[in-house]
Amino acid sequence: TEPKFRGGAYSNKDIPMVPRQQFNSGLSAGFKNYDISLASRFIGDRYAINDTNNELSKVKSYFVLDGKLSYKKDFMEIYTGINNIFSERYSEYVAKSTGASTKKVYYPAPERNFELGAIYKW
């Protein structure tokens, strides 16, 4: 897609924080009581949230892969997962500094992290 403003003061400028490319995919397999899954997402480059004039360089694209292994029995599930397997350094949200500044403010996403949990349904 071409995320552009259609009229007004920002006509034909890219809409901030809307990438031209965005892909999500997942793969899941199960065997007996076990499930394993992978989920990936790619977010293309885009302008910072309040850079409506597209003055600054674009925010870098990123690719993230997550994995999860779970065991389910009756009303219980035990799971473990790795998020951001490749420890990609990225920011889901980036803002342009206020005023005439040419700086960006980054809100970094977590690097590789692990989760372990249990769910009981009754």
C-alpha positions in Angstrom: 0.0 0.0 0.0 1.0 3.6 -0.3 0.0 5.2 3.0 -0.2 8.9 1.9 -2.4 11.9 2.9 -4.9 12.6 0.1 -5.3 16.3 0.6 -4.7 19.3 2.8 -1.4 20.7 4.1 0.3 17.2 4.0 -1.1 16.1 0.6 1.0 13.4 -0.9 3.2 12.9 2.2 3.5 9.5 3.8 1.3 8.9 6.9 3.6 8.7 9.9 4.2 5.2 11.5 2.3 3.4 8.7 4.8 1.2 6.8 4.4 0.3 3.1 5.1 -3.3 3.9 3.9 -5.3 6.9 3.9 -9.1 7.0 2.8 -11.5 9.8 3.1 -15.2 9.6 2.7 -18.2 11.9 3.4 -21.9 11.9 2.0 -24.3 14.5 2.3 -28.1 14.9 1.0 -30.5 17.5 1.8 -34.0 18.6 -0.3 -35.7 21.3 -0.5 -33.1 24.1 2.4 -30.9 22.8 2.2 -27.8 20.6 5.0 -25.9 19.1 4.6 -22.6 17.3 6.6 -19.9 15.6 5.2 -16.4 14.9 7.0 -13.8 12.8 6.4 -10.2 11.9 8.1 -7.8 9.5 7.4 -4.1 9.7 8.8 -1.9 6.9 10.5 1.5 7.4 8.2 4.4 8.2 8.3 8.0 9.4 8.1 8.9 13.1 4.6 9.4 14.6 4.5 13.2 14.4 6.7 13.7 11.4 3.8 14.7 9.1 6.1 16.7 6.8 8.4 13.6 6.3 11.4 15.7 7.3 13.5 13.2 9.1 14.9 9.9 7.9 12.6 6.9 8.1 12.5 4.6 11.1 14.4 1.4 10.3 12.4 -1.7 9.4 12.6 -4.8 11.6 11.9 -8.6 11.6 11.0 -10.4 14.8 10.5 -14.2 15.4 8.9 -15.7 18.5 8.6 -19.3 19.5 6.5 -21.2 22.0 6.2 -24.8 23.3 3.2 -25.9 25.3 1.9 -29.0 27.0 -1.9 -29.3 27.5 -3.7 -31.9 29.6 -7.4 -31.7 30.5 -7.9 -28.2 31.9 -4.3 -27.2 32.3 -1.6 -25.8 30.0 2.1 -25.3 30.8 4.1 -23.3 28.3 7.5 -21.8 27.7 8.5 -19.3 25.0 11.2 -17.2 23.6 10.2 -13.8 22.2 12.5 -11.9 19.8 14.6 -15.0 19.2 17.3 -13.2 17.2 17.4 -10.3 19.8 16.5 -7.7 17.1 17.0 -4.1 18.4 14.0 -2.1 17.2 11.3 0.4 18.3 7.6 -0.1 17.6 7.0 3.5 18.5 9.2 6.5 17.5 8.3 10.2 17.8 9.9 13.3 16.3 11.1 15.7 19.0 8.9 18.8 19.3 9.7 22.2 17.8 12.3 22.5 15.0 14.4 19.6 16.3 15.7 17.0 13.9 16.0 14.3 16.6 13.8 11.3 17.1 12.7 9.8 20.4 12.8 6.0 20.5 10.7 3.7 22.7 12.7 0.5 22.5 11.0 -2.9 22.3 12.4 -5.7 24.5 15.3 -7.7 23.1 15.3 -11.5 23.5 13.2 -12.5 26.5 11.7 -15.7 27.9 8.4 -16.6 29.4 7.2 -19.5 31.4 3.6 -20.0 32.6 0.7 -22.1 33.4 -3.0 -21.8 32.6 -5.8 -23.6 34.5 -9.4 -23.4 33.2 -12.4 -24.5 35.2 
